Amino acid sequence: MSHLEFPLTETTRSQSAEDRATVLAKPGFGEHFTDFMTHARWTAEDGWTGGEVVPFGPLTLSPAAAVFHYAQEIFEGLKAFRHADGSVWTFRPEKNAERMQRSARRLALPELPTEDFLASLTAQVAADEPWVPAAGGEDSLYIRPFMFASESFLGVRAAQQVDYYVITSPAGAYFPRGVQPLVVWVSDTYARAGAGGTGDAKCGGNYASSLLGKKEAAEHGADEVLFLDSETHTTIDELSGMNVMAITNDGRILTPELTGSILEGVTRDSILQLARDRGLEPGEQKMSMDWVTDRIAGGEIVEMFACGTAAVINPIGEFRSPKGSWTVGDGGSGEITLSLREELTGIQTGTVEDRHGWLHRL
Ligand code: COI
């Protein structure tokens, strides 16, 4: 068990208060980065050492660092929210710590103990506290912890040196059009992950394998791509970086079961709980795309949405595939979708009671 501390090594900010205010007025998603980053190193010999908060800036790595060649890398995504009293909170970070440990095991990377993960978030957000958007809206400070094989070695084996960083980025809506119904392309060409692969690990490779599908989606005028299972190309897995859910006219909320090729989303889990709380019956099940489109056409599936930390909850208005197109409900933003979204963001921003104890003060 390591107990890393993350002291701030340098207090000078690289960006002015004016530049920061300009960014915070319109943060976008993932475009702007804060003044600091948090770092620790692991070696097979010494374990985790050297926690520190340093100025945000380029990394110096050997071109032979294993991550460049064999993609031994994992990451996480969380958000920090400012509440009305000025305090700063994040949401269920222990779940991200545990998922990062599971991802690390799958990618043969070292596990970062939960307390060190939490300490790294606290140190990073404390250093960059002025970058946490003001209370009263949904903007947040997106937190991106990541870990990669930095050992300079071209043999194929688990690296003996690994670096862990946390960077932060002020965030507004994930999709460029804001919270508007998405057009989703169903890829029958590409799969995101296969049985026994890394689909349930949050590793860069899964996202790399989604990119061509996302490009194909854009060529069909769609905002997102939905991947089907790699074996039969029939059952729904997930979108390029989000889980997917459907609401039926008889009060059920359905989402693909966790098969090992789907990411176990923290937002996914939270929505299932909130849905249960309000009397919707959650169903985690195999969902074939034909079954879904039949029920959309028959009016039994009335709403669908994408969900994830970055995307929060975003309605899906239409599916397109080589077989045809289907409008979900009236193609707009579903009532239950928007009300779940309001409840979730309300808990996160401190305006709705946190009855499950999900908030963690940073
Ligand atoms: C997140 O939702 O935090 C992710 O890591 C997914 C990515 C699409 C930004």
Boltz pocket constraint, residues with backbone or C-beta under 6 A from the ligand:
constraints:
  - pocket:
      binder: B
      contacts: [[A, 76], [A, 77], [A, 78], [A, 240], [A, 241], [A, 242], [A, 308], [A, 309], [A, 310], [A, 311]]
      max_distance: 6.0
